[in-house]
Amino acid sequence: MLQDLVAQVSDCTGEALYANALDWLQKWLKADICFIGETDQQHNIIRAIRGDSRRQLQVGTQYELVNSPCERAIRQGFHYVPAKVAEAHPLYPSLRALNIEGYAGVPLRDKHGQLLGMLVMLSHGELQLPDYALNLLRILAARISGEMARIRADATRQESEFFSRAVLDAMPADVCVLDHRGVIIAANQRWKQLSTLLEGDEICGTGRHYLNDCLAASRLHEGDAAALRSGTELLLSGRRDTFRHEFECPVTRRWFLLIASRFSQGRQSYIVLTQLDITDRKQAEAHLENRSVILDGMISSDWLLHSMEPWHKVMPEVLNMIGKATDVERVYLYRHESVRAALQHVWQTQAPEELLQPPYGDIRYDDDGCRRWAETLSHGQAIFGELTEFPETEQQLLRQHGSCMLTLIPVFSGDEWWGFIALESCTVPREMSPHELSALMAAGRSLGVAIQRESANKRLTQAMIAFDSIAEGVVITDDKAVITAINKGFTEITGYTEDDILGHPIYRLRSDEHGKEFYHAIWHVVIQEGRWRGEVWNRRKDGSAFPGWLTITEVADADGNAINYVAVFSDVSEVRQVENRLQELVNHDPLTGLPNRRLLNELMGHAIKRAEREQSMIGVLFIDLDRFKTINDSLGHQMGDKLLVEVASRLRSAMRESDAVARLGGDEFVVMVDDLRDIEDARLIAQKIIASLHQEFIIEGKEFFIGASIGISVYPNHGREVDDLLKAADIAMYQVKNQGKNGYLFYTAELSENAVERFTLESTLRRALEREQFELYYQPQVSLSTGRIIGAEALIRWHHPELGLVSPAKFIPLAEESDLIIQIGEWVLREAATQAKRWAAAGYALEWISVNVSGVQIQRSNFVDTVYGVLIETDCDPSLLELEITESTIMRNTEHVIGMLDHIKALGLRLAIDDFGTGYSSLSHLKRLPLHKLKIDQSFVHDLPHDTDDAAIARVIRGLGNSLGLSVIAEGVETQEQAEFLLSIGCDEGQGYLYSPPVSATAFTALLENDKLKQQ
């Protein structure tokens, strides 16, 4: 599983990583729905950005986090609800609506702990996760978080680079930036184009001195040149912060407004020169000079719009000026929004309220019959006229508001239609002259320029904030690789401040991890292709080296010459640590720290090659712990895990340093003995291991005793490949198990034949039900006081067409391993119920038939539904059936079993504990069980009454049953002496060969008939 995880996520990025991660979850953890989600900035909503390949969840689906299991996962670091998650989160109805039963979620966080999103698994049934799933999920979440953070950082960086390059060019003005010496360090294309137009070359381009080069060469009027020089010098000297001057260019005959502002960043000061083309305004001023008052209003509003204040702050005064100048009752500003015009500002005259109808609000083009307005205004054309000059559909809207005249002036921000200005007359229609309409159109253009300027300024500010806000380090150099700028991320990663690093070559960051050839190769790619990306070890200010993911991009001028290089890098130290941890998990068992199967195969492969060269032998010992399953099921997995850790420690201590000890999973271990001198040495090692494991284990104050079954194979005698040696040792180990456990065996060819027989048996077992090869035998259960048959135990037999009658001891374990026991168990219960009904109808006084229930039926199926279905199908009286459940099954999952047995008892069936005394029953649990009977295991009956220990155990069990109000039955009764002893201690019932072996239903009917005659 770990190997597959690493293979899926180690070498991919972006969407491929997300897809592989979700496919891995689907494959190994069996979730019905897997998705990766990202949270909004307020962490109130999670939005699915990637679902698994089955597409059961639509990408883009959003869910509220409040009261959800994801909210708890974010608080706790992990949240897992295997079943009934909707009941666990009743305030989150989406779970029930989507029929979600199981849930597991891990938050995705960046290296600073900031929440990025969630990794979520959902299931429509119970979600079963192995114990080590949490570690795997957290590792996977760390990998996805790193990738998500990297993608976000890349997007932020690209946006910052784009803004940095585009903001200046996007401004609707000629803009340049001077440093404290007056040298132009940045200029937009409009500025460069203007300087080329005026002078024939870039005399005012980047690197030129504004006073010495630009103003000296410019063909300005003498007074304007002097004013610009004087104002700029005042700014450079720090005696003024702003400066404005209007001038006419003698070459182009166009007017410009130069706005100069001084600002500081750290210890550096800069001058921003913004040169606006105000020719239109100047022409309007000249054209409208000495005309009506509207011209003064338009000029004043234009001045306001070109002030340093944001346009929306001066807009109320602008509308006031327009309204008073045009002598209208109301002036509106609308912004275009798809299907409507949204009201932004409104000015209204002080006329008596009774003369005015309610003002306009938002206008919906289609609903209000004004679609023509949007079509006309979006093409830059004004709409004006008296009420009767508008179409009938539009007149209805005008009459509702008492309008007798309306003028609409379009407003454009750049090439985009932004909205319009509306002038409304409500009392007397006012004729709008062409000059006044022209002035209003100019006002609309001025407003558009102000809006566009503010938008460009916002983008520039955003770009600067983004540059300093991204977590990655960003460094900008000139064409000689000398550092000219860094961001805060650079300082946080490397420790270098601007004072430390500006003006130094970028080579200062080099570490000793790479040679000169490495860096030469990088710059060769940058020069040839314009970009290089890869992992580089850099050096921090404190001298420590760190791995970083670096991207170097060349910035070229219009002629393709490199003018700057931009390097963006991130510290991937944590990613490397996670990868190293993943590698450790891939090759080692996370519980014991021993090599796992993957590393064992690798070690054995190397050992085999070495043994082949040196003509030596290798011993492979396959170890399976005896009685571990009972301890694990009775006392819980936590206690079992601690025992496995202790076993691993003893195995390591018992072996040489050169030997390999590995854990394959569960309670299976493998020891590889390199350079085995003699086959008998393997026998001695096996004996040493068994002896070490025979010593008691003390965990949490409790004593445990286990054994070991060991199969041994030797290279080259039993195989020359890794798989062959492991298979041979495994087969030998299983033979030890079959012979009674707690020992060792060398592999032989005969053992392989037994393994084949086992496989054949398992294959034919799958068809035994449909071919009706099973039959139920019945063994009587007798009242010890009366000798009468009062019950029977149903025991399954398999009539194999080739092997004959197969013992249940052979095929029941196979059925439990393959889950076939669920189907077989249901068949046994149905057959027993049918037979019980027949004997009851025939008048036999048989009180019950006892049916054995496997732990697999309890743990892996809806057994209560199965029992209920059999009762309905056979119409059997429930009191005629008794279910026997082993003690270890009850202790394995006590709460689940108690709940299930309560339901079964409610159906009317009897319940008994089989093999009582062989497990680790808790008396506190025992008294809660809805039982009718305890069954003394035959191992305690075999040596009665002579074995005093067995006699004491039998008395204790009988006393316990009496205290709990339960009847007690003893199995394995073979002598009259045993029966008399059991009766003497108060045991109620007996079962065994003393009375009868298990017989067919026909033979058992004869036993009932004889018993009936005796009673007469």
DOKOL-818978 format. One record per residue (C-alpha): y negated, x negated, z negated. Coordinates in steps of 0.05 Angstrom, whole numbers, plus 5000, padded with zeros to 4 digits. Layout:
BEGIN
YXZ;...
***
This chain:
BEGIN
500050005000;495249444981;497049055044;495549665086;488849765050;486649055064;488849105136;484949755144;478249545114;477548795114;475748665187;471749275207;464849555195;460750185204;464250825227;470650445240;470950235167;469550955144;474951225190;480150705169;478550815095;479551575101;485851495142;488651035089;487151555035;490452095076;496551655089;497851375020;494651854970;496552495007;489952865001;488753475045;481453325055;478052645049;470752505062;465052025050;458452345029;451352085018;446552364967;439352564977;433652184943;433652664883;441352624877;441753384880;445753454944;451553084975;452253105050;458752925086;457552355135;464752225152;471152635146;478452445158;481652475227;484353175215;477153445216;478353955162;471253815138;465253855184;460753255183;453853455158;456453965109;452253955045;454254114974;450354194910;451953664858;450054084796;456354314757;460854004810;466553514798;462453004837;457053054784;462152874730;464952304773;457852014779;456952034703;463851754686;464951264744;471251644765;473652364759;480752594772;483453304764;490553354793;490754114790;486554724773;479954374787;476555044799;478355254728;475754584702;469054714738;468155474734;460655424749;462055124817;464755704860;465555294924;472055004897;475355684892;472355904958;475355304993;482055394957;481454704926;486754544873;486353784862;480453314862;479052574856;472252244867;469051564860;461451454863;458850964915;453550504886;449849894912;449849224876;443949454833;447750064809;443650554851;447551164874;448951184949;454051744955;461251944938;468351804962;472052464952;479252704959;481153444956;487753794960;490054514966;495854354921;496853894863;493853204876;498752674850;495651974844;499751374821;497350994759;494350434800;490550894846;484150834805;483850084816;485050174891;479850724896;474650304860;476049714906;475650164966;469150474939;466149784929;467749615002;464850265028;458750204982;457349505008;457949745080;453550355067;448349915033;448649435091;447749985143;441850265104;438849565098;439749445172;436350095188;430549935141;429949235169;429949485241;424750015225;420449485191;420949025251;419349585298;413249805258;410949095250;411148995326;408749685346;403449895296;397849475322;399449665394;399750405374;392650425347;387750775394;382750215388;381849465402;384249125338;384848405316;385848055249;382147415228;384246945174;379346645123;377146125175;375546645228;381646485271;384947075306;392047115277;394047795307;391448255361;393948865396;394748945470;388349335478;384348765448;387748245493;386848675555;379548775539;378248025528;381847865594;377748385631;371248105604;372547365608;378047285660;382846975610;385047085538;378946745508;379547235450;387147195443;391346975383;389546285358;382346315382;376346255335;372546895337;365546605325;366345945363;370546195422;369846945429;362547085412;360246435444;363446625510;362147365509;356747635556;353548085504;346248245496;343047705454;341348175397;348348465394;351647775394;347047545337;348448175297;355948105305;355747365287;351447495225;355748065200;362247685211;359547075174;357647515115;364847785112;367947085119;363546825062;365647405018;358547665009;360248335042;366648745048;364849185108;360549145169;359149625227;355449515292;354849895357;353649515421;353949605496;358149145539;353848915597;360048795640;363449465635;357249865615;361450175559;359350265487;363450025428;363250115353;365649495316;368149645246;369749015206;373249045138;375048485091;381348525048;385448055005;392947964998;394747494942;390146894948;388946995022;383347405051;383247715120;378248075166;380448675207;376148805268;376849505297;373149625362;372650355383;370550575451;364751055436;362351105508;363851855510;360051955446;354151555470;354051925536;354352585499;348552365454;344452165514;346152795552;344853265494;338652915467;332953395456;337453985469;339654545422;341554445349;348954455369;348153745394;345853495326;351753855293;356753545341;353752845330;353952925255;361153165256;362952585302;359852095253;363852405196;370352365236;369151625250;367651455178;372451085133;374351735099;380852095119;379452645170;382353205127;377353045071;371253105116;374053695156;370654245114;363853925126;365453825200;367154565208;360754745170;356554335219;360054645279;359255345252;351855275236;350354915301;353855445343;351356035301;358256355294;361056715233;367556325225;370555665248;378055515240;382454905248;389755055269;395654585275;400954745328;408054835299;413155035351;412755805351;406355885312;399355605297;398755425223;391855505191;389354845161;381954975145;376955555153;369355585146;365656245139;358256405142;354656715083;353657375120;354658025080;362058165070;361458875096;359758595165;366058175169;373358365178;378857955143;379457245172;385357015215;391556715181;397456375215;398256605287;405256725316;404656645391;409957145412;409257655355;401657675361;401657685438;398357005444;403456595483;398056465535;393956085483;399555575471;400855475546;393455385563;391254965504;397254495510;394654315580;387954105551;384054725574;379355125529;379555885522;373056265511;369956945524;367957615495;372958125470;373458505537;374857865575;381557745539;388158075562;389858735529;395358435485;390457925457;384958435448;389258805397;389358185353;381858065361;380258795343;384458745279;379758195255;373358485283;372257925333;367358045390;367557325416;372656765409;372656035432;378855585427;378154835435;384554405442;385653795398;390153225422;392652635381;393852125436;397752495490;400653005443;397553695433;396053725359;392554405351;385854735364;379054925336;377355665338;370155935335;369456685320;363357155327;364157815291;357258145296;353557965360;356957635421;354156945433;354256645502;357055925503;353455475553;357154945592;353454405553;355454715487;362754785510;362554055532;359953855464;365454255430;370753925474;367953255453;368453465380;375753635392;376852955423;373452605365;377852995316;383952785356;381952055353;380852105278;387752425269;391051895312;387551335276;389751585208;396851665233;396950955259;394150695193;399751075156;404950755201;401950075189;402050185114;409150435117;411249825157;408149365105;411449735048;418149725084;417548975096;416548855022;421349384998;427849225033;433048884990;434848365043;430947725048;426247685108;423047035131;418446945191;417246265223;412946005280;415945725343;417145065307;421345405252;415845315200;415745895150;409646335156;411646955116;416947205067;418247855032;419948024959;427348064976;427147334998;424147134931;429247544891;435147234928;432946504934;427946434877;422646144924;415646434920;410446414975;407145814942;413845454942;416045575014;410345765061;408745195109;415544865099;420944845153;426545345146;431444765142;429544715068;434445285054;440444905082;446444775037;451644225042;457044735063;455644635138;454644025182;449143895233;453644145289;453944825257;446444915256;445644625327;450545155351;446545705317;439945505349;443345415416;445546145414;438646385391;435146015448;440146245500;441246975478;435247125433;439447285372;444947005327;448747355272;453847095223;455446825154;451746215128;451645855061;444345755038;441445424977;437145744923;431145424889;435645234830;440144844877;446045334876;449245524942;450946244960;454046595021;449447035061;449847475122;444347225168;441147495230;436047065269;431947405323;427147085371;420347415382;417547265451;410747375483;409547735548;411547115587;418147045550;416046445508;418346425436;412546515388;416346695324;423246735294;425147285245;431047155198;434047715156;439547555106;443247875048;447047564990;454447725000;456947364938;459448014907;462948214972;466647544972;468747654899;471448344917;475248054977;478247514932;480348044882;483448454938;487347844961;489847754889;491948484887;495348434954;499947874930;501048044857;503448624816;497248904780;501049084717;504948444702;501147934745;507847724777;508447614852;509748254889;514548384946;509748114998;508647444962;516047404944;517947475018;513046915035;515646464979;522946594998;521246455071;518445775053;524245625007;529345805061;526045325111;526044775058;533344905039;535244895113;532044205121;534943925056;541744265062;540844574992;542245264962;537745824937;539746344884;536947054886;537847494825;536148234833;534748524763;534549264745;533049444672;538149894636;535650474593;528450364615;527951044649;529851394584;524451024545;519251134599;520851874605;521352004530;515451594504;510851604564;508751134620;503850764575;509350524529;513750384590;508249954621;507649544557;515149434557;514949194629;509448684612;513848414555;519848384602;515747994653;513647504598;520847384576;523147274648;517746764660;519546404595;526946394614;525746074682;523445384706;516345284732;519145184803;522845844802;519546484826;519547124784;517147754821;516648494807;518548954865;516349594831;518750054776;523749684732;526249224788;525048464785;527447894828;528447164807;528946634862;531945974839;529945414886;534344804897;540645114866;545544544854;551744964842;553545704849;555745704776;548545534758;546546234782;551746534734;548746144676;541746374694;544047094696;547247024628;540846704601;536647284628;541247814598;541147454531;533547424530;532948164546;538148364494;533548144438;529548714409;522648894436;517449094384;511649494414;506649864370;511349784311;517250094347;523849734364;526749794433;533449534461;534649484535;539649134580;539648884651;544148974711;543748354756;546148254827;546647544853;546447274925;546246554947;543346215008;546646055056;553246385033;550747105033;545247075084;540146635120;534247115122;529947395066;531948115077;539247945080;539147575013;535148134979;539748665007;545948294985;543248204914;541048934912;548049174932;551248734878;546349014826;548249734843;555549564834;553949314764;550449974751;556650354775;561249944730;557350104667;551049684671;548949094627;552248534667;552048134731;555948074796;555847614856;555347944924;561748054963;563148375031;566948924995;560549134960;557249255028;562949725045;561450114981;554150155001;556050435069;560450945034;554551144990;550151235053;555551655086;556152085024;548652205022;548552395096;554252905091;551353185026;545353455065;549953915105;554754105048;550854745030;550555035100;557854865111;559855215046;563354595017;561054724945;564855134894;563455314821;568555164768;568055454698;569955154630;570555644571;566055614510;569855854449;567856134381;570455624331;571356174278;575156684321;577956264378;575356784428;572256594494;564956794488;561756404545;562855924602;559455314632;558755324708;560454644738;559554484812;565054174854;564653894925;570553974972;569153415023;573153495087;574952755089;574052495018;577153094983;574453334916;568152904902;566152814829;559353074809;558052394778;557752124849;553752634887;549052934833;545052284826;544552254902;542152974904;536852824851;534252214888;533352594953;530853254921;536853624950;538353814878;532954354883;536754724937;543554584905;541054804837;538455464865;545255584898;548955444832;544455924794;545356474846;552956384847;553456384771;549157014767;553457364819;559857174782;557057384714;555458064743;562558134771;565857964704;561258434667;562958994715;570358844705;569558954631;570558254606;566758104541;563757454566;556857384534;553856864580;554856344634;551355684621;548155334681;545754614679;538554494704;536453814731;529953494710;528053464784;528254224787;523554254728;518653724751;518353824826;519154564840;516555234817;522855354777;520455994743;519556324811;526456094832;529656404770;525857054779;527857084853;535256994836;534957554784;531758024834;536657824889;543057894848;540758454801;544058054745;542658214671;538357614649;541857584581;548357384618;545256714639;543956104595;540155504622;541954804595;536354284599;537253564578;533353284520;530252734563;527553254613;523953624557;520852994529;518552754598;512853254605;513153664541;507154124552;509254304622;516454434601;514454854541;510155304585;515755374636;520955544583;516456064552;516156414620;523756374628;525056644559;520357214574;524857384633;530657484583;534856854595;537956424540;535955694533;539755094506;538554344499;544253944532;546553244507;542553334443;541852694402;541752204461;534152214472;527752134432;526152844412;519852984373;521153494318;513953754326;515553904399;522554154384;520154714338;515454964393;521055034444;523555754456;530855544447;537255914428;542255334422;543254584412;549154234446;552053634411;553453084462;560852914472;559452184455;558552414383;564852844385;569852354415;571251964350;570852544301;572552624246;574351884233;567751554254;563051664195;556751534237;558652064287;560552544231;553652444199;550152554265;554053204277;552253454207;544753284218;544653654285;548154264254;543154254195;537254194243;539854784284;540855194222;533655034198;530855234266;535155864271;539055584330;546555624344;550254964355;555854814405;559754164411;562353924479;568153454491;572853784439;579853524455;583853574390;585054104339;582853614285;576053564318;575454324323;577154404249;572053884228;566554204269;568254884240;567954584170;560854334179;558555014205;558554884280;558755554317;562055404384;566354894419;567854684491;572954184518;579854044544;582854304479;581554994506;581554884581;579054404634;574054684685;577755174731;576155594791;573356304784;580256594798;583656174745;578056314696;579057064707;586256964686;583856614622;579357204607;585057684618;589557294569;583957254518;582958004525;590358124512;590157684450;584458084421;588458724428;
***
